[in-house]
Amino acid sequence: MINYRSLHERTLLRGQKEKSAVLTFGRFQPPTTGHGKLVDAVLSTAKKLGADAFIFPSRTQDKKKNPLQTKDKVKFLKKFFPRARIVNDKNAKTVFKAIESLVKKNYTDITLVVGGDRVDEFKKTIAPYVDEMGLKKFQVISAGERDPDATDVSGMSASKMRAAVSDDVFDSFMKGIPKGVGKRVAKELFDTLKKEMGLNEETEEPKKDNLKRFLIISASAKGDTTSKLINAVEDLGHKPTVIRADTAYIGDVDGDNLTIENIDKKGEDITINVKETIAFVRGSSMKTAGGRALVEGLDSSDTLVINSKQVFDLVGNKYATHVLFERENINTPRTALITNESSIDRAHKKVGGKFPVIVKSLHGAEGIGVAKVDSQESFKSVVQSLRKSGEDILVQEMIDIDGDVRSIVMDGKIVASMKRLKAEKDFRTNKALGAESEPYSLSESEKKFVKKVAKASGAILAGVDHAISKDGKLYAIEVNASPGSGAQDYTKYIDEDQEEGVVDGDELVREIVERSLLITKPAEAFTVGRVENVKIGGRTIKTRVDSGNSSYSVIDAREIKENKGTVRFVFDSTKFKLPVVDTVEINMGGGKFEERYVVEMDMQIGRKTFENVKFSLSDRSSNVYPSLLGNEFMKENNVVVHTNEVFMQELEERTLTQGEKDKKEKYVKGMKKRAKDFKKRYGSDYKSVMYGTATKMAKRDATEEDIDFDSPPEEGTDEIVRRYKKMTPGELNEITHKYFSTGDKNDNTKSI
């Protein structure tokens, strides 16, 4: 058992506050009206004592008495009791372990709420260990008595609920559902229980091809968030693997399979399918060249990397982040870069010329390398001290705030938020420095601001820090590409950014992992000019990229005829017959509208092929370009257009027709025959004779021009340019071969 006393003493030495908690621990198989009475008792007791409330579900599962899987149990508990804090802690398998998790979070006054028939049991089993746990106070109280023989809802139990499922009697089951829970949710629980109890003959096991491999890339396998990621991935039925960034490297690559070698300092290798892999990158992995190379290599494959090396490089550099904020018109404290001591005064003037100011190292984290200075003397002293490491530093105006807000944003959507208060006797708000935190509800203006900051960073997962000054202005502070989960509680949001209760760090990480399964790896940017040669339906034509066209792309189609969902048309003198996938109405101006059929065709730009591109069909005989590519196509395929460039992508060489192939083959045969006849007639190889003739001609003409053939003038002079202009291709080849070839100059078959 953990040494609680030692843990408690260490907590006191760190000066962290002691807190009170009220909890209950139960099987909830399934949650019932009786459990509603228990949860209400926990919440009311916590309010009375000024304590935090926690509901811990057990983690045992079997088909008979414990059919619900933990993930489903937690899901329904949250739906049934939205005001309660449901704790999904993989390690809390017993009430002792649940209490242990609270002790680790500095709770020293704990109240356990249980059913009236179990009070004495828990008093006897837990009380002897109170002193050893380091608790100042521990008590067990009753949530009230339940009459198991009652025929109304007061006598409803989990066993009766399971019996109703076995008998397939939903009306009886519904009597045990807490008040306020709708039939749809109740039916979902009913069906889930039926499946887990083995009563649904149509139940299928999850398909193995839906499973994902999760890589957690970190310098250590023991980090708090790393452990939570492992637990969350396992709870969701997937496979987690920790990759030691300081030893691992990419080995063989075979199609979609990629081998990562020495993942654990012991020589173990793994092979992954890059299309079925999600990699979470912890910040510690970016501190070594090997870790950075590993992350960059994975990101260049089809692995979904959260986040890329480029994102870490950007947000890890505080000045680069500041420049980004300014470029994107995101309000942020005035900041200046100090590269040497002579720039101190200029930098101070740039941020307002007042004290106090904040001085930061360029790449610091968790509040390390951050100082508040109140005078010119201390300013210079701090700068000199920080610069001893050789790193550039920043000076930033100080905003009058009582804390800042950390928001977790995933794929452009807000997941959770919390407020970090200043640490005691400190101006910093970092959790690592002992600062307290609390759930925080974002205003609508804050939500827009946070999303804008996250989007600008390019991060899939972003910890966005912002603050509100005393005059109500929003300030972006920084972005973290590897946000931790150490804060106790967060306000959780659903996809529409509506609040959905409060979650702890474990639940937050689980939510992040769940959302990662819904993300598609962003396509690499593909750059084109405003006009390109493209292949559409096998036909090579010129097309204009029109970012102002918000509808489908369009091609020049003639003789359009539709019949029963199929359209025939002529495009670039070629007949096509394709299914109609949509229709679109285009405003032609002057009150005129044109209805167009939409088809799907493959298109090639340069070496890249885009499959099933939607094109509307229109007669473009009066237009310059037979095709336009619209904005929707560009967004879907991450196409970037350079409006001042044309023909940036080159198509592959055109495939010869059979007639052209026959003509080429006839020409080659004729040349071979002439070479054979030449050798037979003159007794010498055709190339040798021609090579020798070219040499004689070059020397003769060079003499006529008074050029020393063995010591030609310098390249680029008027003399040699004049000479080269008069030479035939054969003569130029001879000059090049003799003086610039790396091969044997006597080998008459070699030339450049």
C-alpha positions in Angstrom: 0.0 0.0 0.0 1.1 3.5 -0.7 2.8 5.4 2.2 0.1 8.0 2.7 1.8 9.6 5.7 4.9 10.3 3.6 2.8 11.6 0.8 0.9 13.9 3.2 4.0 15.3 4.7 5.5 16.1 1.3 2.3 17.9 0.4 2.5 20.1 3.5 6.1 20.8 2.8 5.2 22.1 -0.7 2.7 24.5 1.0 -0.3 23.1 -0.9 -3.7 23.6 0.5 -5.5 20.8 2.4 -9.0 20.2 1.0 -12.2 18.4 1.9 -14.0 15.8 -0.3 -17.2 13.8 -0.2 -17.4 10.6 -2.3 -19.3 7.5 -2.9 -18.1 4.3 -4.5 -20.6 1.9 -6.2 -21.2 -0.7 -8.9 -24.0 1.2 -10.6 -25.0 -1.9 -12.6 -27.1 -0.1 -13.9 -27.7 3.4 -12.4 -31.2 3.5 -10.8 -33.5 5.8 -8.9 -31.9 4.4 -5.7 -28.5 5.7 -6.9 -30.1 9.0 -7.6 -30.8 9.2 -3.8 -27.2 8.3 -3.1 -25.8 11.0 -5.6 -28.2 13.6 -4.1 -26.8 12.8 -0.6 -23.2 13.2 -1.8 -24.0 16.6 -3.4 -26.0 18.0 -0.5 -23.3 16.8 2.1 -20.6 18.4 0.0 -22.4 21.7 -0.1 -23.0 21.6 3.6 -19.4 20.9 4.4 -18.0 23.2 1.7 -16.3 20.2 0.1 -15.8 18.8 -3.4 -18.0 15.9 -4.5 -17.0 12.8 -6.4 -18.8 9.7 -7.7 -16.5 6.7 -8.2 -17.9 3.8 -10.2 -16.3 0.4 -9.8 -14.6 -1.3 -12.7 -15.7 -4.9 -12.4 -17.4 -6.4 -15.4 -19.1 -9.8 -16.1 -22.3 -10.8 -17.9 -24.3 -11.7 -14.8 -24.1 -9.1 -12.1 -21.8 -6.4 -13.7 -22.7 -6.3 -17.4 -22.0 -2.7 -18.1 -18.5 -1.9 -19.3 -16.8 1.0 -17.4 -17.0 3.3 -20.4 -20.7 2.8 -20.8 -21.4 3.0 -17.1 -19.6 6.4 -16.9 -21.4 7.6 -20.0 -24.9 6.8 -18.5 -24.0 8.2 -15.1 -23.1 11.5 -16.7 -26.4 11.5 -18.5 -28.4 10.5 -15.5 -26.7 12.8 -13.0 -25.3 15.8 -14.9 -24.6 17.9 -11.7 -22.3 15.2 -10.3 -18.6 14.8 -11.0 -18.2 11.2 -12.3 -14.6 10.0 -11.9 -13.3 7.6 -14.5 -10.1 6.5 -12.8 -8.7 3.2 -14.1 -6.8 2.7 -10.8 -9.8 3.2 -8.6 -10.8 -0.5 -8.5 -11.7 -0.4 -4.8 -12.9 2.3 -2.3 -9.4 2.3 -0.8 -8.0 3.2 -4.3 -10.6 5.9 -4.7 -9.6 7.5 -1.4 -5.9 7.1 -2.4 -6.5 9.1 -5.6 -8.0 11.9 -3.5 -5.2 11.9 -1.0 -2.8 12.4 -3.9 -4.7 15.5 -4.7 -4.3 16.9 -1.2 -7.7 16.0 0.3 -7.2 15.4 4.0 -10.8 15.6 5.2 -12.9 12.9 3.5 -16.5 11.8 4.0 -17.8 8.6 2.4 -21.5 8.3 1.7 -23.0 4.8 1.3 -26.3 3.1 1.6 -27.6 2.7 5.2 -27.0 -1.0 5.2 -23.2 -0.6 4.5 -22.2 2.2 7.0 -20.9 -0.2 9.7 -19.1 -2.3 7.1 -17.0 0.6 5.8 -16.4 2.1 9.2 -14.8 -1.2 10.3 -12.7 -1.7 7.2 -11.4 1.8 6.6 -11.3 3.5 10.0 -8.1 1.5 11.2 -6.1 3.0 8.3 -7.2 6.7 8.7 -4.0 7.7 10.6 -1.7 5.8 8.2 -3.4 7.6 5.3 -2.5 10.9 6.8 -6.1 12.1 6.9 -7.1 14.7 9.5 -10.7 13.5 9.4 -12.6 10.6 8.0 -16.3 9.7 8.4 -18.9 7.4 6.9 -22.5 8.6 6.6 -25.7 7.1 5.4 -27.6 8.1 2.3 -30.8 6.6 3.8 -32.4 3.2 4.0 -34.0 1.3 1.1 -36.8 -1.1 1.5 -36.1 -4.0 -0.9 -39.6 -5.4 -0.5 -41.3 -2.2 -1.6 -43.3 -2.5 -4.9 -43.0 1.1 -6.0 -39.9 2.9 -7.3 -38.5 3.2 -3.8 -37.8 -0.5 -3.8 -36.2 -0.5 -7.3 -32.7 -2.0 -7.3 -30.1 -2.7 -10.0 -30.8 -6.5 -9.7 -34.5 -5.8 -10.5 -33.5 -3.6 -13.4 -31.3 -6.4 -14.8 -34.2 -8.8 -14.3 -36.4 -6.5 -16.4 -33.9 -6.6 -19.2 -33.7 -10.4 -19.0 -37.5 -10.6 -19.3 -37.4 -8.0 -22.1 -39.9 -5.8 -20.2 -39.0 -2.2 -20.9 -42.0 -0.7 -19.0 -40.7 -2.3 -15.7 -37.2 -1.2 -16.5 -38.4 2.4 -17.0 -39.7 2.5 -13.4 -36.1 2.4 -12.1 -34.8 5.2 -14.3 -34.2 8.5 -12.4 -36.7 11.3 -12.9 -35.8 13.6 -15.7 -34.2 11.0 -17.9 -36.0 10.6 -21.2 -37.2 7.3 -22.8 -34.6 7.5 -25.6 -31.7 7.4 -23.1 -33.4 4.8 -21.1 -33.9 2.6 -24.2 -30.2 3.1 -25.1 -29.2 1.8 -21.6 -31.8 -1.1 -21.9 -30.3 -2.2 -25.3 -26.7 -1.9 -24.0 -27.5 -4.1 -21.0 -29.2 -6.6 -23.3 -26.1 -6.7 -25.5 -23.6 -7.0 -22.6 -25.7 -9.7 -20.9 -25.6 -11.8 -24.1 -29.3 -11.5 -24.7 -29.1 -9.9 -28.1 -28.5 -12.6 -30.8 -27.7 -10.0 -33.4 -24.8 -8.5 -31.3 -21.5 -8.4 -33.2 -18.0 -8.1 -31.9 -16.2 -4.9 -32.9 -14.3 -5.4 -36.1 -10.6 -5.6 -35.7 -10.0 -3.3 -38.7 -11.6 -0.5 -36.6 -8.9 -0.7 -34.0 -6.2 2.0 -34.0 -2.6 1.9 -32.7 -1.8 5.0 -30.6 1.9 6.1 -30.3 2.7 8.2 -27.3 6.1 9.8 -28.1 7.8 11.1 -25.0 11.2 11.3 -23.4 9.8 9.3 -20.5 7.2 6.6 -20.0 6.1 7.9 -16.6 4.6 11.3 -17.2 1.2 12.1 -15.7 -0.5 12.9 -19.0 1.3 10.0 -20.7 -0.2 7.6 -18.1 -3.6 9.1 -18.7 -3.3 8.7 -22.4 -2.4 5.0 -22.0 -5.4 4.5 -19.7 -7.8 6.3 -22.1 -6.6 4.4 -25.1 -7.0 1.0 -23.4 -10.4 1.9 -22.0 -11.5 2.7 -25.6 -10.3 -0.7 -26.7 -7.3 0.4 -28.7 -3.6 -0.3 -28.3 -1.2 2.3 -26.8 2.6 2.1 -27.3 5.1 4.5 -25.6 7.9 5.5 -27.9 11.1 6.8 -26.2 12.0 9.8 -28.3 15.6 9.8 -27.1 16.3 6.3 -28.5 13.8 5.5 -31.2 14.3 6.0 -34.9 12.5 5.1 -38.2 13.8 2.0 -39.9 12.3 0.2 -42.9 9.4 1.7 -44.9 7.4 -0.7 -47.0 4.3 0.8 -48.5 1.9 1.6 -45.6 4.1 -0.3 -43.1 6.7 1.6 -41.2 9.2 0.1 -38.6 10.3 2.1 -35.6 13.4 0.7 -34.0 14.6 0.7 -30.4 11.4 2.2 -28.9 12.3 1.4 -25.3 16.1 1.7 -24.8 16.2 -2.2 -24.9 16.2 -2.7 -28.7 12.5 -3.5 -29.2 11.1 -2.7 -32.6 7.5 -2.3 -33.8 5.9 -2.1 -37.2 2.9 0.1 -37.7 0.4 0.7 -40.5 0.7 4.4 -40.9 -2.9 4.8 -42.0 -4.2 3.2 -38.8 -1.9 5.0 -36.4 -2.4 8.1 -34.3 0.7 9.7 -32.6 0.4 12.0 -29.6 3.7 14.0 -29.2 4.6 15.2 -25.7 6.7 18.3 -25.5 9.7 16.5 -23.9 10.2 14.6 -27.2 11.2 17.8 -29.0 14.2 18.4 -26.9 16.5 16.1 -28.8 17.5 16.0 -32.5 16.5 12.3 -32.6 13.0 13.0 -31.2 12.4 15.8 -33.7 13.5 13.7 -36.6 11.2 10.9 -35.5 8.2 13.2 -35.2 9.0 14.7 -38.6 9.4 11.3 -40.2 6.0 10.1 -38.9 4.4 13.3 -40.0 5.7 12.9 -43.5 3.9 9.5 -43.7 0.1 9.0 -43.4 0.3 8.9 -39.6 -1.9 11.4 -37.8 0.6 13.3 -35.7 -0.7 15.5 -32.9 1.2 17.8 -33.2 3.8 18.3 -36.0 7.4 19.4 -35.5 6.5 22.6 -37.4 3.8 23.4 -34.9 6.1 22.8 -31.9 8.8 25.0 -33.5 6.3 27.8 -33.9 4.6 27.9 -30.6 7.8 26.9 -28.7 9.4 30.1 -29.8 7.6 32.9 -27.8 8.7 35.7 -30.2 7.6 33.7 -33.3 4.3 33.3 -31.6 4.1 37.0 -30.8 4.8 37.8 -34.5 2.1 35.3 -35.5 -0.4 37.0 -33.2 0.4 40.4 -34.7 0.2 39.2 -38.2 -3.2 37.6 -37.6 -4.5 40.7 -35.8 -4.8 38.9 -32.5 -4.5 41.2 -29.5 -1.5 40.3 -27.4 0.7 42.1 -24.8 3.4 44.3 -26.5 6.6 42.3 -26.8 10.2 43.1 -27.9 13.2 40.9 -28.5 16.4 41.5 -26.7 19.4 40.0 -28.5 22.1 42.0 -26.7 22.5 44.4 -23.8 22.6 47.4 -26.0 18.9 46.7 -27.1 17.6 46.7 -23.5 16.4 50.4 -23.5 15.0 50.2 -27.0 13.0 47.1 -26.1 11.7 48.6 -22.9 10.5 51.7 -24.9 8.8 49.4 -27.4 6.6 47.8 -24.7 5.5 51.1 -23.2 8.5 52.3 -21.2 6.9 51.6 -17.9 7.5 49.2 -15.0 6.8 46.5 -14.0 7.5 44.4 -17.1 7.8 40.7 -17.7 11.1 39.2 -18.9 11.0 35.7 -20.5 13.5 33.3 -22.0 12.7 32.6 -25.6 12.0 28.9 -25.1 11.0 28.6 -21.4 8.1 26.3 -20.2 6.0 25.9 -17.1 6.9 29.3 -15.8 10.7 28.6 -15.8 12.8 31.5 -17.1 10.1 34.1 -16.4 10.7 37.1 -14.2 8.8 40.2 -13.2 11.0 43.3 -12.9 10.0 46.6 -11.2 12.9 49.0 -12.0 15.6 49.8 -14.5 18.3 48.4 -12.3 16.7 45.1 -11.8 15.7 45.0 -15.5 19.3 45.1 -16.6 20.3 42.7 -13.9 17.7 40.1 -14.8 18.5 40.4 -18.5 22.2 39.9 -17.9 21.5 36.9 -15.7 19.2 35.2 -18.2 21.6 35.9 -21.1 24.4 33.9 -19.4 22.8 30.8 -21.0 23.4 32.4 -24.4 19.7 32.5 -25.2 17.8 35.5 -26.6 15.1 36.8 -24.3 11.8 38.8 -24.5 10.5 41.7 -22.6 6.7 42.0 -22.4 4.3 44.6 -21.0 2.6 43.4 -17.8 -1.2 43.2 -18.0 -3.1 43.7 -14.7 -5.0 40.3 -14.3 -5.9 38.0 -11.5 -5.1 34.9 -13.5 -5.4 33.4 -17.0 -7.6 30.9 -18.8 -6.4 27.7 -20.4 -8.7 26.3 -23.1 -8.2 23.0 -24.8 -9.0 23.1 -28.5 -9.1 20.0 -30.6 -9.5 20.2 -34.4 -11.0 23.7 -34.2 -13.5 22.8 -31.5 -13.3 23.8 -27.8 -13.0 20.7 -25.6 -12.6 22.3 -22.1 -11.5 25.4 -20.2 -10.3 26.3 -16.7 -9.0 29.4 -15.0 -5.5 29.4 -13.4 -5.1 31.7 -10.5 -1.8 33.3 -9.5 0.3 31.1 -7.3 0.6 32.4 -3.7 3.2 35.2 -3.5 3.9 34.8 -7.2 2.7 36.6 -10.4 2.8 33.4 -12.5 -0.2 31.0 -13.0 1.5 27.8 -13.9 0.1 24.6 -12.3 3.7 23.3 -12.0 4.4 26.2 -9.6 1.5 25.4 -7.3 -1.1 27.7 -8.7 -4.7 26.8 -8.1 -7.2 26.3 -10.9 -11.0 26.1 -11.2 -13.5 25.3 -13.9 -14.2 28.3 -16.1 -17.1 29.1 -18.5 -16.0 31.0 -21.6 -18.1 33.9 -22.9 -19.2 33.9 -26.6 -16.5 36.5 -27.4 -13.9 34.4 -25.6 -14.9 31.3 -27.6 -14.4 33.2 -30.9 -11.1 34.6 -29.7 -9.7 31.2 -28.5 -10.7 29.5 -31.8 -9.0 32.2 -33.8 -5.8 31.7 -31.8 -5.9 27.9 -32.1 -6.5 28.2 -35.9 -3.6 30.6 -36.3 -1.2 28.2 -34.6 -2.0 25.3 -37.0 -2.1 22.9 -34.1 -4.6 20.0 -34.1 -4.5 19.9 -30.3 -3.8 23.3 -28.7 -3.7 24.6 -25.2 -4.6 28.3 -25.7 -3.8 30.6 -22.9 -5.6 34.0 -22.8 -6.2 36.6 -20.1 -8.8 39.4 -19.5 -7.5 42.7 -18.3 -9.3 44.8 -15.7 -10.7 46.9 -18.6 -12.2 43.8 -20.2 -9.8 43.4 -23.1 -8.8 39.9 -24.3 -5.1 39.1 -24.6 -3.6 36.0 -26.2 -0.7 34.9 -24.0 0.6 31.8 -25.7 -0.2 28.4 -27.3 0.9 25.0 -25.9 1.2 22.2 -28.5 1.4 19.6 -25.7 -1.0 20.7 -23.0 -0.9 18.8 -19.7 -3.9 17.5 -17.8 -2.7 18.2 -14.2 -5.5 20.7 -13.3 -8.2 19.2 -11.2 -11.3 20.3 -13.0 -12.3 21.8 -16.3 -15.6 23.0 -17.8 -16.4 20.6 -20.6 -17.9 21.5 -24.0 -19.7 19.5 -26.7 -19.1 20.1 -30.4 -21.5 23.1 -30.5 -19.3 24.7 -27.7 -22.2 24.3 -25.3 -21.2 23.5 -21.7 -21.6 19.8 -20.7 -20.6 19.8 -17.0 -17.3 19.5 -15.3 -14.5 16.9 -16.0 -11.2 16.1 -14.3 -7.9 15.5 -16.0 -8.5 11.8 -16.7 -11.9 12.5 -18.4 -10.4 15.3 -20.3 -7.6 13.1 -21.8 -10.2 10.4 -22.6 -12.3 13.1 -24.5 -9.2 14.1 -26.4 -8.4 10.6 -27.4 -12.1 10.0 -28.5 -12.0 13.1 -30.6 -8.7 12.1 -32.3 -10.5 9.1 -33.8 -12.7 11.4 -35.8 -9.9 13.5 -37.3 -8.6 12.9 -40.8 -4.9 13.7 -41.4 -4.7 17.1 -43.1 -3.6 16.8 -46.7 -0.3 18.4 -47.6 -0.6 21.7 -49.3 -0.4 21.5 -53.1 0.7 24.7 -54.9 -0.6 25.7 -58.3 -0.5 28.8 -60.5 -3.5 30.8 -61.5 -3.4 28.9 -64.9 -2.3 25.2 -65.3 -2.3 22.5 -67.9 -4.4 19.7 -66.4 -5.9 16.3 -67.5 -9.6 15.9 -67.0 -11.1 12.6 -68.2 -7.8 11.9 -70.0 -8.0 15.1 -72.0 -5.2 17.8 -71.5 -6.5 21.3 -71.4 -5.7 24.7 -69.8 -7.7 25.6 -66.7 -7.9 28.7 -64.6 -7.9 28.4 -60.8 -10.7 30.7 -59.6 -10.7 31.1 -55.8 -13.7 33.4 -56.1 -15.9 30.6 -57.5 -17.6 29.1 -54.5 -19.6 26.6 -56.4 -18.5 23.4 -58.2 -15.6 23.5 -60.7 -16.8 23.6 -64.3 -15.8 22.2 -67.7 -16.7 23.2 -71.2 -19.4 20.6 -72.3 -21.3 20.6 -75.6 -24.3 18.6 -76.9 -25.5 18.0 -73.3 -28.3 15.4 -73.1 -29.7 13.9 -69.8 -31.8 10.8 -69.6 -32.8 8.9 -66.4 -29.9 10.2 -64.2 -27.3 9.8 -66.9 -25.8 12.7 -69.0 -24.1 12.5 -72.4 -21.9 15.4 -73.5 -18.9 16.3 -75.6 -15.8 17.6 -73.9 -12.6 18.5 -75.9 -14.0 16.7 -79.0 -14.5 13.5 -76.9 -17.9 11.9 -76.1 -18.6 11.1 -72.4 -21.5 9.3 -70.7 -21.6 9.7 -66.9 -24.0 9.6 -64.0 -25.5 12.9 -62.7 -24.4 13.2 -59.1 -26.0 16.6 -58.5 -27.5 19.7 -60.1 -26.6 23.4 -59.4 -28.2 26.7 -60.2 -25.8 29.4 -61.3 -26.7 33.1 -61.2 -25.5 34.4 -64.6 -26.4 38.0 -63.9 -29.1 40.2 -65.2 -31.7 38.1 -63.5 -30.7 35.0 -65.5 -30.1 31.6 -63.9 -28.6 28.5 -65.4 -29.2 25.0 -64.1 -26.3 22.7 -64.6 -25.7 19.0 -64.3 -22.8 17.9 -62.1 -20.6 14.8 -62.8 -17.5 13.3 -61.2 -14.3 13.0 -63.2 -10.7 12.2 -62.3 -8.2 15.1 -62.8 -4.5 15.3 -62.9 -2.4 18.4 -62.1 1.3 17.8 -62.5 2.1 14.4 -60.9 -0.9 14.5 -58.6 -4.2 12.8 -59.3 -7.5 14.0 -57.8 -10.2 11.4 -57.9 -14.0 12.0 -58.3 -13.7 15.8 -58.7 -17.2 17.3 -59.1 -17.6 19.4 -62.3 -20.7 21.2 -63.5 -21.3 21.1 -67.2 -21.6 24.4 -69.2 -21.0 25.6 -72.7 -17.9 27.7 -72.3 -17.2 28.4 -76.0 -17.3 32.1 -75.4 -14.8 31.8 -72.5 -11.0 31.9 -72.7 -10.4 28.8 -70.5 -12.4 25.6 -71.1 -12.3 24.8 -67.3 -12.4 26.6 -64.0 -11.4 25.1 -60.6 -13.5 26.4 -57.8 -12.9 27.3 -54.1 -14.6 24.2 -52.8 -12.2 21.9 -54.7 -9.2 24.0 -53.3 -10.4 23.7 -49.7 -11.2 20.0 -49.9 -7.7 19.2 -51.3 -5.6 21.8 -49.5 -4.7 23.5 -52.9 -2.8 26.8 -52.6 -2.9 29.2 -55.5 -0.1 31.6 -56.3 -2.0 34.3 -58.2 1.1 35.9 -59.7 2.3 32.6 -61.2 1.2 30.3 -64.1 2.0 26.8 -65.1 3.8 25.9 -61.9 3.0 22.2 -62.3 4.2 20.1 -65.2 2.2 17.1 -66.5 3.9 13.8 -67.2 5.1 13.2 -70.8 2.2 12.4 -73.1 1.7 8.7 -73.9 2.4 8.0 -77.6 -0.4 6.7 -79.7 0.1 3.4 -81.5 0.7 5.2 -84.8 3.4 7.3 -83.2 5.0 4.3 -81.6 5.1 2.5 -85.0 6.6 5.6 -86.7 9.3 5.9 -84.0 10.1 2.2 -84.3 10.4 2.4 -88.1 12.8 5.4 -87.7 15.0 3.6 -85.2 15.2 0.5 -87.5 16.2 2.7 -90.5 19.0 4.5 -88.5 20.4 1.1 -87.4 20.4 -0.2 -91.0 22.2 3.0 -92.2 24.8 2.6 -89.5 25.4 -1.0 -90.4 25.7 -0.2 -94.1 28.1 2.7 -93.3 30.4 0.4 -91.3 30.3 -2.3 -94.0 31.2 0.3 -96.7 33.9 2.3 -94.9 35.2 -0.3 -92.5 34.7 2.0 -89.5 32.1 2.7 -86.8 29.7 5.4 -87.8 30.1 7.3 -84.6 33.9 7.2 -84.7 34.0 8.7 -88.2 31.6 11.4 -87.3 33.4 12.2 -84.1 36.8 12.5 -85.8 35.3 14.7 -88.6 33.7 17.0 -86.0 37.1 17.3 -84.2 38.9 18.3 -87.5 36.2 20.8 -88.3 36.3 22.4 -84.9 40.1 22.7 -85.0 40.0 24.1 -88.6 37.4 26.7 -87.7 39.1 27.6 -84.5 42.4 28.3 -86.4 40.4 30.5 -88.8 39.1 32.5 -85.8 42.6 32.7 -84.2 41.5 30.7 -81.2 43.9 28.5 -79.5 41.9 25.3 -79.4 44.0 23.7 -76.7 43.7 26.8 -74.5 40.3 28.3 -75.2 39.4 31.8 -73.9 37.5 32.1 -70.6 33.8 31.3 -70.6 31.5 34.3 -71.1 34.0 36.5 -73.0 32.8 38.2 -76.2 35.3 36.2 -78.1 34.1 32.8 -77.1 30.5 33.8 -77.3 31.0 34.9 -80.9 32.8 31.6 -81.6 30.1 29.4 -80.0 27.4 31.1 -81.9 28.9 30.0 -85.2 29.4 26.4 -84.1 27.2 23.5 -85.1 25.7 21.3 -82.4 28.2 18.7 -83.2 31.1 21.1 -82.7 29.7 22.3 -79.4 29.4 18.7 -78.3 33.1 18.1 -79.2 34.2 21.2 -77.2 32.1 20.1 -74.2 33.3 16.5 -74.3 37.0 17.4 -74.5 37.1 20.0 -71.8 34.2 19.3 -69.4 33.6 15.6 -69.5 34.6 13.5 -66.4 35.1 10.4 -68.5 38.0 9.2 -70.7 38.7 11.8 -73.3 39.9 9.1 -75.7 36.5 7.3 -75.4 34.8 8.3 -78.6 31.4 7.0 -77.4 31.1 9.5 -74.4 29.9 13.0 -74.5 27.9 15.3 -72.4 
